[in-house]
Amino acid sequence: MGGTLRFLSDVLLLLGGDSQRRHNRKRRQFNTVELKVRMDCDGCELKVRNILTTMKGVQSVEINRKQQKVTVKGFVEPQRVLRRAQSTGKRAELWPYVPYTNPYMAPPAYDKRAPAGHVRKVDAVMPVTAGQEERLATLFSDDNPNACSLM
């Protein structure tokens, strides 16, 4: 059904002479954007919901005030949604947490404000090479005259 509508709209655009506009138009992807927005009361929640639902391309807005989480689904760009949420005057950021399911993975960054079963998302840390490890070890060595005197 969707393919048929797209075909018919393309044909109508060609017949209307707007073929130039058809080629310049880029297709938006369906995104799910998760934000952490500081909300304290029903008024804050309503303000954020009203601002985000009026955005072009938004299909649904779900708010979990207990977790301070806002989920926006639709044909939107994450940075635009973030800027729109910040325009309400509330502190907003992209959702910084990931579910913590595997305890054998690299140690996650603990955050006491994270919801239950979640940890803060961190970028991969570069492993220390042998040369760097040796340099770090000599910083506190007794053989190094410039070593830390507190040790």
Secondary structure, DSSP 8 states (H G I E B T S, - for coil): -HHHHHHHHHHHHHHHT-HHHHHH------EEEEEEE---SHHHHHHHHHHHHTSTTEEEEEEETTTTEEEEEES--HHHHHHHHHTTTS-EEE--EEE---TTSS--B--TTS-TTEEE---------HHHHHHHHHHT-TT-TTS-S--
